[in-house]
Amino acid sequence: MSPTAVDLVCRSKSELDGITYVVDAISAYADSSVELPLAKACTFGSLRLLNRIWNSTIDLESNGRGMWSIRKLLRSYKLYGKLQFTLCLLEAVKINSLEIVQWLFERFPDYGVRRPVVYGAAEAGALEILQYFREHGTTVNHEDEENLEGGRWNEETENWEKGRWVYWGNEDAAQAALGGHQDAVMYIYETTAYEDRCDYDTIGGAIIRGDLELAEWLSDRLDMLPDGPDAHLGAAANGHVRSLQWLHARGQYSMYDVGVLVRAAEAGHLDVVRWIIDRDWNDQGLGTDSGEDEDEYAMGYNRGNRTRRTHITCLGGEASLAIHAAAIHGHLDVAKYLHSRIDIPLDAIDRVKEDWRLYKRLKAISRQIGQNNNAAKVSGVTMLLAAQRGHADVVQWLYEEYHGDPRINLFWVYSDAEAKYVSVVDAAAANGHLEIVKYLLQVGKEGNDSVGPPQKRQRTQESSNFTVREDMHDTHSELLDDPTMPSCTKKAIDNAAAAGHLDVVKWLHVNRTDGCTADAMDLAALNGHLEVVQWLDANRNEGCTTGAMDNAATSGELAVVKWLHEHRTEGCTLAAMNGAASNGFLIVVKWLHDNRSEGCSSAAMNGAAARGALDAVKWLHHHRSESCTPLAMDEAARKGHLHVLRWLFENRDEGFTTVAVYNAAQAGHFETVLILHNLAQKGLVPEVEKMNEDASMVLISDIYQEVVRAVLPKTDE
């Protein structure tokens, strides 16, 4: 019954006229929305809902329904209210609701505004909320922090003598700049009260965003320029060539240019790539091969505020590593342009030199942009990722340009995890890219690798027409082991079937002899591809295993389960019902119960509870005898499924252990922690020892800190 319906019924009763608290009480009882955590309620942007929850927290019964009440916690546990205040503010700034912020300030007068909230408001460009924080809060400044332990404000501070504190500073303006909120950035600086702020990051944020007007304003006001590589890398990634030009004009570009070309290339910004290379060629401070390679990109190298001494397109330069970054993201125009500008090795000596330089550059790039980056020499990995992602034009180009290089195995990638070679064709098939599969297998059939792609002389800017040198062919057997030509394995059909790409499966069946395994049908069943399952059954003889029905049941694919039951003889195991229950597919659970005899184990109810599938839990309780274990409540607590916890507690005897409380704490479900702890403290949980009051308070305080770490966004110290 909705609140509106309750209002209408009560209005028809003249004896209830003017007794609004009675109407509110009836409405609250009938309305489950009053049990929403306050922060969740804030996401709806409704003051009426917030007032309804707040007003219904009064006079809840201490036992029964009240023991499981979330709203009751607002008045029962101060730490809970404190956390909700911050979580509510975070939601309010996301939807830019000043009225909710005002509502929260009125009802929670003791608590300050944490830094993540200020960050959130700045990032959202919530200028009115930022202004409200300035006008109705007291700024924490240098003087307030300098005498504290660690020199940093304690965000647990309550009832500060100076009033409600607001923790401005650090990255607040930078967040606004990155969000493109020029007005918010200017307001923060124009009203600053000596906060500790990362000014360099703010200017950098404006440059990354391409807001050069703001960058100029900040630079003039603060008398500084960005420091570090982030602005350069971000501007390149976002395609803001004018930002890079702005940095170059102020003598900042060459100091932090490592990795910038890779960032532009992987994002497909050809204009930025062209500018970087053209600027590089016009830099009179750079040469071709001057100096010792050992010093190139060395840490601390600072000749004229440069990171290197050779051009970016020189043998082994960053441009060589950026081709891979562009190609794997489908940016063929960028890859081609880079390839046309780089130098390549013409003999064995050059190859050694190139490998050494690439090693040095990769180390430098990893220091600048992190180990997880897309800088790499073109290799089989390049081809594999391009094929996997469906970039057919890139695949063809890579073959045409690189298949004659005996150092590169374009078609097989060695997998350390699998301890074997992985086929590029298999990867294309798995993702349904039939045209790529056909193309690669066709060039493999032709095997035309006697003449390689055009090569270029060193230090030229125009393509030449040199074929691959004879001595490079001579080293083929030394450089690569078989396999080297495009082909596929049983994995091609297996994985294409798993993803439902029946056209690929059919083509491979007709045109290849590699075949497949039982995994094809098992995995197709897992993903609900009934048409593929039926085709494999009719056209191939590998069959399937019990995993097919187990998988289909676990995924809730009842049509596949029924078909396998009627047309195959492998059957299933108790993993079928266990998996279906654990994923909340009650209709599958019921069908298996009625039509098969494998049954399930306690893992079924345990899994359903962990999933929050109360209907499945209830059905298993009433229709199966396998029961559950304390793991059911322990894992339901991890996900904060209070409705499941309550039903299990009231209807079963397994109970929960202390693990439940810690699972909930680690996942940030403070409501669950407090309710379960309260049950234990009332002596209702034999498996959990009752604590004295002091120990209970210490435990809750410790868990509160853990929950805060789990649910609040991290901010830099």
C-alpha positions as CSV (number, residue, x, y, z in Angstrom):
1,M,0.0,0.0,0.0
2,S,1.5,3.3,-1.1
3,P,1.5,6.4,1.2
4,T,-1.0,8.0,-1.1
5,A,-3.5,5.2,-0.6
6,V,-3.1,5.3,3.1
7,D,-3.8,9.1,3.1
8,L,-7.0,8.5,1.0
9,V,-8.3,5.8,3.4
10,C,-7.6,7.9,6.5
11,R,-9.2,10.9,5.0
12,S,-12.4,9.0,4.7
13,K,-12.5,8.4,8.4
14,S,-13.8,11.6,10.1
15,E,-12.6,10.4,13.5
16,L,-8.9,10.7,12.2
17,D,-9.3,14.4,11.2
18,G,-6.5,16.5,12.6
19,I,-4.7,13.5,14.2
20,T,-1.8,13.6,11.7
21,Y,0.6,11.5,13.8
22,V,-1.8,8.6,13.7
23,V,-2.0,8.8,9.9
24,D,1.8,9.1,9.7
25,A,2.2,6.0,12.0
26,I,-0.1,3.9,9.8
27,S,1.5,5.1,6.7
28,A,5.0,4.3,8.0
29,Y,3.9,0.8,9.0
30,A,2.6,0.2,5.5
31,D,5.5,1.8,3.7
32,S,8.7,-0.1,3.4
33,S,10.6,3.0,2.2
34,V,11.0,4.1,5.7
35,E,13.5,1.4,6.2
36,L,15.8,2.8,3.5
37,P,19.2,3.9,4.8
38,L,19.0,7.7,4.9
39,A,21.9,7.9,2.3
40,K,20.0,5.7,-0.1
41,A,16.9,7.9,0.4
42,C,18.9,10.9,-0.6
43,T,19.5,9.6,-4.0
44,F,15.8,10.1,-4.8
45,G,16.1,13.9,-4.1
46,S,12.9,13.9,-2.0
47,L,12.6,15.9,1.2
48,R,9.3,14.4,1.8
49,L,10.9,10.9,1.9
50,L,13.7,12.1,4.2
51,N,11.2,13.7,6.6
52,R,9.1,10.5,6.6
53,I,12.1,8.4,7.5
54,W,13.4,10.8,10.1
55,N,10.0,11.2,11.8
56,S,9.3,7.5,11.8
57,T,12.4,6.8,13.9
58,I,10.6,7.8,17.1
59,D,9.0,5.3,19.4
60,L,9.9,2.1,17.5
61,E,9.4,-1.0,19.6
62,S,12.5,-2.3,21.2
63,N,11.9,-6.0,20.2
64,G,10.5,-7.8,17.2
65,R,10.2,-5.5,14.3
66,G,12.3,-2.8,15.9
67,M,15.3,-5.1,16.4
68,W,15.7,-5.2,12.6
69,S,14.9,-1.6,11.9
70,I,17.5,0.5,10.0
71,R,15.8,3.8,10.8
72,K,16.0,3.1,14.5
73,L,19.8,3.1,14.2
74,L,19.8,6.8,13.5
75,R,18.9,7.5,17.1
76,S,20.4,4.4,18.8
77,Y,24.0,4.7,17.5
78,K,25.7,8.1,17.3
79,L,28.4,6.7,15.1
80,Y,25.8,5.4,12.6
81,G,24.2,8.9,12.4
82,K,27.7,10.4,11.9
83,L,28.5,8.2,9.0
84,Q,25.1,8.7,7.5
85,F,25.6,12.4,7.6
86,T,28.6,12.1,5.4
87,L,27.2,9.5,3.1
88,C,24.0,11.6,2.7
89,L,26.1,14.7,1.8
90,L,28.0,12.7,-0.8
91,E,24.7,11.8,-2.4
92,A,23.3,15.3,-2.2
93,V,26.3,16.9,-3.9
94,K,26.1,14.3,-6.7
95,I,22.6,15.4,-7.6
96,N,23.4,19.0,-6.7
97,S,20.6,19.3,-4.1
98,L,21.2,22.3,-1.9
99,E,17.9,21.7,-0.1
100,I,19.0,18.3,1.0
101,V,22.3,19.7,2.2
102,Q,20.4,22.3,4.3
103,W,18.1,19.6,5.6
104,L,21.1,17.5,6.8
105,F,22.8,20.5,8.4
106,E,19.7,21.2,10.4
107,R,19.4,17.7,11.7
108,F,23.1,16.8,12.3
109,P,24.6,19.9,14.0
110,D,27.6,18.2,15.6
111,Y,29.5,16.9,12.6
112,G,31.9,18.5,10.1
113,V,32.1,18.2,6.4
114,R,34.7,15.7,5.3
115,R,37.1,16.3,2.5
116,P,35.5,13.7,0.1
117,V,32.3,15.7,0.3
118,V,34.0,19.0,-0.7
119,Y,35.7,17.1,-3.5
120,G,32.4,15.7,-4.6
121,A,30.7,19.1,-4.7
122,A,33.7,20.6,-6.6
123,E,33.8,17.7,-9.1
124,A,30.0,18.1,-9.7
125,G,30.3,21.9,-10.1
126,A,27.8,22.4,-7.3
127,L,28.6,26.0,-6.8
128,E,25.6,26.9,-4.6
129,I,26.5,24.0,-2.2
130,L,30.2,25.1,-2.1
131,Q,29.0,28.6,-1.3
132,Y,26.7,27.2,1.4
133,F,29.7,25.3,2.9
134,R,31.6,28.6,3.1
135,E,28.8,30.6,4.6
136,H,27.6,28.0,7.1
137,G,30.9,26.3,8.1
138,T,34.2,27.1,9.5
139,T,37.2,26.5,7.3
140,V,40.0,24.3,8.7
141,N,43.2,26.2,7.8
142,H,47.0,25.8,8.3
143,E,46.9,27.1,11.9
144,D,44.2,24.6,12.9
145,E,46.3,21.7,11.5
146,E,49.9,22.6,12.3
147,N,49.8,21.7,16.0
148,L,47.9,18.5,15.5
149,E,49.5,15.0,15.5
150,G,50.7,14.3,12.0
151,G,49.9,17.9,11.1
152,R,46.5,16.8,9.6
153,W,42.9,17.5,10.7
154,N,41.1,14.7,12.4
155,E,37.9,14.2,10.4
156,E,36.2,12.5,13.4
157,T,36.2,15.8,15.3
158,E,32.8,16.7,16.8
159,N,31.4,19.9,18.3
160,W,34.4,22.0,17.4
161,E,34.6,25.1,19.4
162,K,34.8,27.2,16.2
163,G,31.6,25.7,14.8
164,R,30.9,23.2,12.1
165,W,34.2,22.6,10.3
166,V,34.5,22.2,6.6
167,Y,37.7,20.5,5.4
168,W,38.6,22.4,2.3
169,G,41.9,22.2,0.4
170,N,44.2,19.6,-1.2
171,E,42.6,18.5,-4.4
172,D,39.2,20.4,-4.1
173,A,39.9,23.0,-6.8
174,A,41.7,20.4,-9.0
175,Q,38.6,18.3,-8.9
176,A,36.5,21.3,-10.1
177,A,39.1,22.0,-12.8
178,L,39.0,18.4,-14.1
179,G,35.2,18.5,-14.1
180,G,35.3,21.6,-16.3
181,H,33.8,23.9,-13.7
182,Q,35.7,27.2,-14.1
183,D,33.3,29.1,-11.9
184,A,33.8,26.7,-9.0
185,V,37.6,26.9,-9.3
186,M,37.5,30.7,-9.3
187,Y,35.2,30.8,-6.3
188,I,37.3,28.4,-4.3
189,Y,40.4,30.6,-4.8
190,E,38.6,33.9,-4.4
191,T,37.3,32.8,-1.0
192,T,40.3,30.9,0.2
193,A,41.1,31.0,3.9
194,Y,44.6,29.7,3.8
195,E,43.8,26.1,3.2
196,D,46.5,23.7,2.2
197,R,45.8,23.2,-1.6
198,C,47.5,21.5,-4.5
199,D,47.8,24.5,-6.8
200,Y,49.9,22.6,-9.3
201,D,47.2,20.0,-9.8
202,T,44.6,22.7,-10.2
203,I,46.4,24.3,-13.1
204,G,47.1,20.8,-14.5
205,G,43.4,20.0,-14.3
206,A,42.6,23.1,-16.4
207,I,45.2,22.1,-19.0
208,I,44.0,18.5,-19.1
209,R,40.4,19.8,-19.6
210,G,41.6,22.2,-22.3
211,D,40.5,25.3,-20.4
212,L,43.3,27.6,-21.2
213,E,41.4,30.6,-20.0
214,L,41.3,29.1,-16.6
215,A,44.9,28.0,-16.8
216,E,46.0,31.5,-17.6
217,W,43.9,32.9,-14.7
218,L,45.5,30.5,-12.3
219,S,49.0,30.9,-13.6
220,D,48.7,34.7,-13.2
221,R,47.1,34.5,-9.8
222,L,49.4,31.9,-8.3
223,D,52.5,32.8,-10.3
224,M,53.3,29.2,-11.2
225,L,53.1,26.7,-13.9
226,P,52.2,23.0,-13.8
227,D,54.7,20.7,-12.3
228,G,55.1,17.0,-13.3
229,P,53.8,15.0,-16.3
230,D,50.1,14.7,-15.5
231,A,49.1,17.8,-17.4
232,H,51.0,16.8,-20.5
233,L,49.7,13.2,-20.5
234,G,46.1,14.2,-19.8
235,A,46.1,16.9,-22.5
236,A,47.4,14.4,-25.0
237,A,45.0,11.7,-24.0
238,N,42.1,14.2,-24.4
239,G,43.3,15.6,-27.7
240,H,44.0,19.1,-26.5
241,V,46.8,20.1,-28.8
242,R,46.4,23.7,-27.8
243,S,47.1,22.8,-24.2
244,L,50.4,21.1,-25.3
245,Q,51.2,24.2,-27.3
246,W,50.5,26.4,-24.3
247,L,53.0,24.3,-22.2
248,H,55.6,24.4,-25.0
249,A,55.3,28.2,-25.3
250,R,56.2,28.4,-21.6
251,G,59.2,26.1,-21.8
252,Q,57.4,23.3,-20.0
253,Y,56.8,20.7,-22.7
254,S,60.3,19.1,-23.1
255,M,60.7,18.5,-19.4
256,Y,57.8,16.0,-19.2
257,D,57.3,14.7,-22.7
258,V,58.0,11.0,-21.9
259,G,54.9,8.9,-22.7
260,V,52.9,11.9,-24.2
261,L,53.1,10.5,-27.7
262,V,51.8,7.1,-26.5
263,R,48.9,8.7,-24.8
264,A,47.9,10.6,-27.9
265,A,48.3,7.6,-30.1
266,E,46.3,5.2,-28.0
267,A,43.4,7.8,-28.0
268,G,43.6,8.2,-31.8
269,H,44.4,11.9,-31.8
270,L,46.2,12.2,-35.1
271,D,46.5,16.0,-34.9
272,V,48.2,15.8,-31.6
273,V,50.5,13.0,-32.8
274,R,51.5,15.1,-35.8
275,W,52.2,18.2,-33.6
276,I,54.3,16.2,-31.2
277,I,56.5,14.8,-34.0
278,D,56.7,18.1,-35.9
279,R,57.7,20.0,-32.8
280,D,60.2,17.3,-32.1
281,W,61.8,17.6,-35.5
282,N,62.0,21.4,-35.1
283,D,63.8,21.1,-31.8
284,Q,67.4,22.1,-32.5
285,G,68.5,20.6,-29.2
286,L,67.9,17.1,-30.4
287,G,69.9,15.0,-32.8
288,T,69.8,11.6,-34.5
289,D,72.3,9.4,-32.6
290,S,74.5,11.8,-30.6
291,G,75.9,10.7,-27.3
292,E,76.0,7.3,-25.6
293,D,72.9,5.2,-25.6
294,E,73.5,4.3,-22.0
295,D,72.7,7.9,-21.0
296,E,69.5,8.1,-23.1
297,Y,66.4,8.5,-20.9
298,A,68.6,8.1,-17.8
299,M,67.2,9.1,-14.5
300,G,68.3,12.6,-13.6
301,Y,69.2,13.5,-17.3
302,N,68.6,17.2,-17.5
303,R,70.5,18.6,-20.5
304,G,68.6,21.7,-21.2
305,N,65.6,20.5,-19.3
306,R,65.2,17.6,-21.7
307,T,64.3,14.0,-21.0
308,R,66.3,12.7,-24.0
309,R,68.8,13.8,-26.7
310,T,67.5,12.0,-29.8
311,H,64.4,12.6,-31.9
312,I,61.3,10.7,-31.0
313,T,61.2,9.0,-34.3
314,C,64.8,7.8,-34.2
315,L,65.7,4.2,-34.2
316,G,64.1,2.8,-31.0
317,G,62.3,6.0,-30.2
318,E,59.0,6.4,-28.5
319,A,57.2,6.6,-31.9
320,S,58.1,3.0,-32.4
321,L,56.3,2.1,-29.2
322,A,53.3,4.2,-30.0
323,I,52.4,2.2,-33.1
324,H,51.2,-0.7,-31.0
325,A,49.2,1.7,-28.8
326,A,47.4,3.1,-31.8
327,A,46.9,-0.2,-33.6
328,I,45.3,-2.1,-30.7
329,H,42.7,0.6,-30.3
330,G,41.8,0.6,-34.0
331,H,43.4,3.9,-34.9
332,L,44.9,2.9,-38.2
333,D,45.5,6.4,-39.5
334,V,47.7,7.1,-36.5
335,A,49.5,3.8,-36.7
336,K,50.3,4.4,-40.4
337,Y,51.5,7.9,-39.8
338,L,53.8,6.8,-37.0
339,H,55.1,3.9,-39.1
340,S,55.9,6.4,-42.0
341,R,58.0,8.5,-39.7
342,I,60.1,6.1,-37.7
343,D,63.5,4.7,-38.5
344,I,63.9,0.9,-38.7
345,P,67.0,-1.3,-38.3
346,L,68.8,-2.3,-41.6
347,D,71.2,-4.8,-40.2
348,A,72.0,-6.9,-37.1
349,I,74.0,-4.0,-35.5
350,D,71.0,-1.8,-35.8
351,R,68.7,-4.4,-34.3
352,V,70.8,-4.7,-31.2
353,K,70.9,-0.9,-30.9
354,E,67.1,-0.7,-31.4
355,D,66.4,-3.3,-28.8
356,W,68.6,-1.6,-26.2
357,R,67.0,1.8,-26.8
358,L,63.5,0.4,-26.7
359,Y,64.4,-1.2,-23.4
360,K,65.5,2.2,-22.0
361,R,62.5,4.0,-23.3
362,L,60.1,1.4,-21.9
363,K,61.6,1.8,-18.5
364,A,61.3,5.6,-18.8
365,I,57.7,5.4,-19.9
366,S,56.8,3.0,-17.2
367,R,58.3,5.4,-14.6
368,Q,56.2,8.2,-16.1
369,I,52.8,6.7,-16.8
370,G,52.9,3.5,-14.7
371,Q,53.7,-0.2,-15.5
372,N,50.3,-0.8,-16.9
373,N,50.6,1.0,-20.2
374,N,50.2,0.4,-23.9
375,A,53.7,1.3,-25.0
376,A,55.2,-1.7,-26.8
377,K,57.0,-2.8,-29.9
378,V,54.7,-4.2,-32.6
379,S,54.4,-8.0,-32.1
380,G,52.0,-10.8,-32.1
381,V,50.3,-9.2,-29.2
382,T,49.5,-6.2,-31.4
383,M,47.9,-8.5,-34.0
384,L,46.1,-10.5,-31.4
385,L,44.5,-7.5,-29.7
386,A,43.5,-5.9,-33.0
387,A,41.9,-9.2,-34.2
388,Q,40.2,-9.8,-30.8
389,R,38.7,-6.3,-31.0
390,G,37.5,-6.6,-34.6
391,H,39.9,-4.0,-36.2
392,A,40.0,-5.8,-39.6
393,D,41.7,-2.9,-41.4
394,V,44.5,-2.9,-38.7
395,V,44.9,-6.6,-39.0
396,Q,45.4,-6.4,-42.7
397,W,47.8,-3.5,-42.4
398,L,49.9,-5.2,-39.8
399,Y,50.2,-8.3,-42.0
400,E,51.2,-6.2,-45.0
401,E,53.8,-4.2,-43.2
402,Y,55.3,-6.7,-40.7
403,H,54.8,-10.3,-42.0
404,G,58.2,-10.2,-43.6
405,D,60.0,-9.4,-40.4
406,P,61.5,-12.6,-39.1
407,R,61.8,-11.2,-35.6
408,I,58.0,-10.9,-35.3
409,N,55.6,-13.8,-34.9
410,L,52.4,-12.0,-35.9
411,F,50.1,-15.0,-35.5
412,W,50.9,-16.8,-32.3
413,V,51.5,-15.3,-28.9
414,Y,53.1,-17.3,-26.1
415,S,51.0,-17.4,-23.0
416,D,53.0,-17.9,-19.8
417,A,49.7,-18.7,-18.0
418,E,48.9,-21.5,-20.4
419,A,52.5,-22.5,-21.1
420,K,51.8,-22.6,-24.8
421,Y,51.2,-20.5,-27.9
422,V,47.8,-18.8,-28.4
423,S,46.4,-18.4,-31.9
424,V,45.4,-15.0,-33.2
425,V,42.8,-16.7,-35.3
426,D,41.3,-18.3,-32.2
427,A,41.0,-14.9,-30.6
428,A,39.2,-13.4,-33.6
429,A,36.9,-16.4,-33.7
430,A,36.0,-16.1,-30.0
431,N,34.8,-12.6,-30.6
432,G,32.8,-13.3,-33.7
433,H,35.0,-11.6,-36.2
434,L,34.5,-14.0,-39.1
435,E,36.0,-11.7,-41.8
436,I,39.3,-11.5,-39.8
437,V,39.3,-15.3,-39.4
438,K,38.8,-15.8,-43.1
439,Y,41.5,-13.2,-44.0
440,L,44.1,-14.6,-41.6
441,L,43.6,-18.2,-42.7
442,Q,43.7,-17.2,-46.4
443,V,47.1,-15.5,-46.0
444,G,48.2,-18.5,-44.0
445,K,47.2,-20.7,-46.9
446,E,49.0,-18.6,-49.4
447,G,52.1,-18.5,-47.2
448,N,53.5,-15.7,-49.4
449,D,56.4,-14.5,-47.2
450,S,59.2,-14.5,-49.8
451,V,59.0,-10.8,-50.2
452,G,58.6,-8.5,-47.3
453,P,57.1,-5.1,-46.8
454,P,58.9,-1.9,-47.9
455,Q,61.6,-0.7,-45.6
456,K,63.1,2.7,-45.0
457,R,66.6,4.0,-44.6
458,Q,67.6,5.4,-41.3
459,R,66.9,9.0,-40.6
460,T,64.6,9.6,-43.6
461,Q,61.1,11.1,-43.4
462,E,59.9,9.6,-46.7
463,S,59.2,5.9,-47.3
464,S,61.7,4.0,-49.4
465,N,61.2,0.8,-51.3
466,F,63.9,-1.5,-49.9
467,T,62.9,-5.1,-49.5
468,V,63.8,-7.1,-46.4
469,R,67.5,-7.9,-46.4
470,E,68.7,-11.4,-47.2
471,D,70.6,-11.7,-43.9
472,M,67.3,-11.2,-42.0
473,H,65.7,-14.1,-43.8
474,D,68.8,-16.2,-43.0
475,T,68.2,-15.6,-39.3
476,H,64.6,-16.7,-39.4
477,S,65.1,-20.1,-37.8
478,E,67.3,-18.6,-35.1
479,L,64.7,-16.0,-34.2
480,L,61.4,-17.8,-34.2
481,D,60.2,-21.3,-33.4
482,D,57.1,-22.8,-35.1
483,P,54.3,-22.0,-35.4
484,T,54.7,-18.9,-37.4
485,M,51.8,-18.8,-39.9
486,P,48.1,-18.1,-39.2
487,S,46.2,-21.1,-38.1
488,C,43.7,-22.1,-35.5
489,T,43.0,-24.8,-32.9
490,K,40.0,-26.5,-31.4
491,K,39.7,-23.4,-29.3
492,A,38.4,-21.5,-32.3
493,I,35.1,-23.4,-32.4
494,D,35.0,-23.9,-28.6
495,N,35.2,-20.2,-27.9
496,A,33.1,-19.0,-30.8
497,A,30.4,-21.4,-29.6
498,A,30.7,-20.1,-26.1
499,A,30.0,-16.6,-27.3
500,G,27.1,-17.6,-29.6
501,H,28.8,-16.9,-32.9
502,L,27.1,-19.6,-34.9
503,D,28.2,-18.2,-38.2
504,V,31.9,-18.6,-37.2
505,V,31.2,-22.1,-35.9
506,K,29.6,-23.1,-39.1
507,W,32.3,-21.6,-41.3
508,L,35.1,-23.3,-39.3
509,H,33.2,-26.6,-39.4
510,V,33.0,-26.5,-43.2
511,N,36.5,-25.0,-44.0
512,R,38.7,-26.4,-41.2
513,T,39.6,-29.8,-39.8
514,D,40.7,-28.7,-36.4
515,G,37.4,-29.6,-34.8
516,C,36.4,-28.7,-31.3
517,T,35.9,-30.3,-27.8
518,A,33.0,-30.9,-25.5
519,D,33.7,-27.4,-24.2
520,A,32.0,-26.0,-27.2
521,M,28.5,-27.3,-26.2
522,D,29.2,-27.0,-22.4
523,L,30.1,-23.3,-22.8
524,A,27.4,-22.5,-25.3
525,A,24.9,-23.9,-22.7
526,L,26.5,-21.8,-20.0
527,N,25.8,-18.7,-22.0
528,G,22.3,-19.7,-23.1
529,H,23.0,-20.1,-26.8
530,L,20.4,-22.8,-27.5
531,E,20.7,-22.5,-31.3
532,V,24.4,-23.2,-31.0
533,V,23.9,-26.2,-28.7
534,Q,21.3,-27.6,-31.1
535,W,23.6,-27.1,-34.1
536,L,26.5,-28.8,-32.4
537,D,24.4,-31.7,-31.4
538,A,23.2,-32.1,-35.0
539,N,26.4,-31.6,-36.8
540,R,29.3,-32.6,-34.6
541,N,30.0,-35.6,-32.5
542,E,32.1,-34.2,-29.6
543,G,29.0,-34.0,-27.5
544,C,29.0,-32.4,-24.0
545,T,29.4,-33.3,-20.4
546,T,27.2,-32.9,-17.3
547,G,28.8,-29.4,-17.2
548,A,26.4,-28.4,-20.0
549,M,23.2,-28.7,-17.9
550,D,25.0,-27.7,-14.8
551,N,26.2,-24.5,-16.5
552,A,22.9,-23.7,-18.1
553,A,21.1,-24.1,-14.8
554,T,23.6,-21.9,-13.0
555,S,23.1,-19.2,-15.6
556,G,19.3,-19.5,-15.4
557,E,18.9,-20.7,-19.0
558,L,15.9,-22.9,-18.4
559,A,15.2,-23.5,-22.1
560,V,18.7,-24.9,-22.6
561,V,18.2,-27.1,-19.5
562,K,15.0,-28.5,-20.8
563,W,16.4,-29.2,-24.3
564,L,19.5,-31.0,-22.8
565,H,17.2,-33.0,-20.6
566,E,15.1,-34.1,-23.6
567,H,17.8,-34.6,-26.2
568,R,21.0,-35.5,-24.4
569,T,21.9,-38.3,-22.0
570,E,24.7,-36.7,-19.9
571,G,22.4,-35.3,-17.3
572,C,23.6,-33.0,-14.6
573,T,24.9,-33.1,-11.0
574,L,23.8,-31.4,-7.8
575,A,25.9,-28.4,-9.0
576,A,22.9,-27.6,-11.3
577,M,20.4,-26.8,-8.5
578,N,23.2,-25.4,-6.3
579,G,24.2,-23.0,-9.0
580,A,20.7,-22.0,-10.0
581,A,19.8,-21.3,-6.3
582,S,23.0,-19.4,-5.7
583,N,22.1,-17.1,-8.6
584,G,18.5,-16.6,-7.6
585,F,16.9,-18.6,-10.5
586,L,14.0,-20.1,-8.6
587,I,12.2,-21.2,-11.7
588,V,15.1,-23.4,-12.6
589,V,15.4,-24.7,-9.1
590,K,11.7,-25.7,-9.2
591,W,12.0,-27.4,-12.6
592,L,15.1,-29.4,-11.5
593,H,13.2,-30.4,-8.4
594,D,10.2,-31.6,-10.4
595,N,12.0,-33.3,-13.3
596,R,15.4,-34.5,-12.1
597,S,16.7,-36.5,-9.2
598,E,20.2,-35.1,-8.5
599,G,19.0,-32.7,-5.9
600,C,21.3,-30.2,-4.2
601,S,23.3,-29.7,-1.1
602,S,23.4,-27.1,1.7
603,A,25.3,-25.0,-0.8
604,A,22.0,-24.2,-2.5
605,M,20.5,-22.3,0.4
606,N,23.8,-20.9,1.4
607,G,24.3,-19.5,-2.0
608,A,20.8,-18.2,-2.3
609,A,21.2,-16.4,1.0
610,A,24.5,-14.8,-0.1
611,R,22.8,-13.7,-3.3
612,G,19.9,-12.1,-1.4
613,A,17.4,-14.4,-3.1
614,L,14.9,-14.7,-0.3
615,D,12.3,-16.4,-2.5
616,A,14.7,-19.1,-3.3
617,V,15.7,-19.4,0.4
618,K,12.1,-19.8,1.4
619,W,11.3,-22.3,-1.3
620,L,14.3,-24.5,-0.4
621,H,13.3,-24.3,3.3
622,H,9.8,-25.6,2.5
623,H,10.5,-28.1,-0.2
624,R,14.0,-29.5,0.3
625,S,15.7,-31.2,3.2
626,E,19.4,-30.3,2.6
627,S,19.1,-27.2,4.9
628,C,21.9,-24.7,5.2
629,T,24.9,-23.9,7.5
630,P,25.9,-20.7,9.4
631,L,27.6,-19.8,6.2
632,A,24.2,-18.7,4.9
633,M,23.9,-15.8,7.3
634,D,27.7,-15.1,7.3
635,E,27.7,-14.6,3.6
636,A,24.3,-12.8,3.4
637,A,25.9,-10.3,5.9
638,R,28.8,-9.7,3.5
639,K,26.3,-8.3,1.0
640,G,24.1,-6.5,3.5
641,H,21.0,-8.6,2.8
642,L,19.1,-7.8,6.0
643,H,15.8,-9.2,4.7
644,V,17.4,-12.6,4.2
645,L,19.2,-12.4,7.5
646,R,16.0,-11.6,9.4
647,W,14.1,-14.4,7.7
648,L,16.9,-17.0,8.4
649,F,17.2,-15.8,12.0
650,E,13.5,-16.1,12.6
651,N,12.9,-19.3,10.7
652,R,16.0,-21.4,11.0
653,D,18.3,-22.6,13.8
654,E,21.8,-22.4,12.2
655,G,22.4,-18.8,13.2
656,F,25.5,-16.9,12.4
657,T,29.1,-16.5,13.7
658,T,31.3,-13.6,14.4
659,V,32.4,-13.9,10.8
660,A,29.1,-12.4,9.8
661,V,29.9,-9.1,11.6
662,Y,33.3,-8.8,10.1
663,N,32.1,-9.7,6.6
664,A,29.6,-6.9,6.9
665,A,32.2,-4.5,8.2
666,Q,34.7,-5.1,5.5
667,A,32.0,-4.5,2.9
668,G,30.9,-1.3,4.5
669,H,27.4,-2.5,5.7
670,F,27.3,-0.7,9.0
671,E,23.5,-1.3,9.4
672,T,24.1,-5.0,9.2
673,V,27.0,-4.8,11.7
674,L,24.9,-3.0,14.3
675,I,21.8,-5.1,13.9
676,L,23.7,-8.4,14.2
677,H,25.8,-7.1,17.1
678,N,22.7,-6.0,18.9
679,L,21.1,-9.4,18.5
680,A,24.2,-11.0,19.9
681,Q,24.3,-8.5,22.8
682,K,20.7,-9.5,23.7
683,G,21.9,-13.1,24.1
684,L,19.9,-14.3,21.1
685,V,22.9,-15.8,19.2
686,P,24.5,-18.8,21.1
687,E,27.3,-18.9,18.5
688,V,28.5,-15.3,19.4
689,E,29.7,-14.5,22.9
690,K,27.9,-11.6,24.6
691,M,30.2,-8.7,25.6
692,N,30.2,-6.2,28.5
693,E,29.2,-2.7,27.6
694,D,32.7,-1.2,27.4
695,A,34.0,-4.0,25.2
696,S,30.9,-3.6,23.0
697,M,31.6,0.1,22.6
698,V,35.2,-0.5,21.7
699,L,34.2,-3.1,19.1
700,I,31.7,-0.8,17.5
701,S,34.2,2.1,17.4
702,D,36.8,-0.1,15.8
703,I,34.3,-1.5,13.3
704,Y,33.1,2.0,12.5
705,Q,36.7,3.0,11.5
706,E,36.8,-0.1,9.2
707,V,33.5,0.8,7.6
708,V,34.6,4.4,7.1
709,R,37.7,3.1,5.2
710,A,35.5,0.8,3.2
711,V,32.8,3.3,2.1
712,L,34.3,6.7,1.9
713,P,36.2,7.8,-1.1
714,K,40.0,8.0,-0.5
715,T,41.6,11.4,-0.5
716,D,45.3,12.2,-0.6
717,E,47.0,12.9,2.7
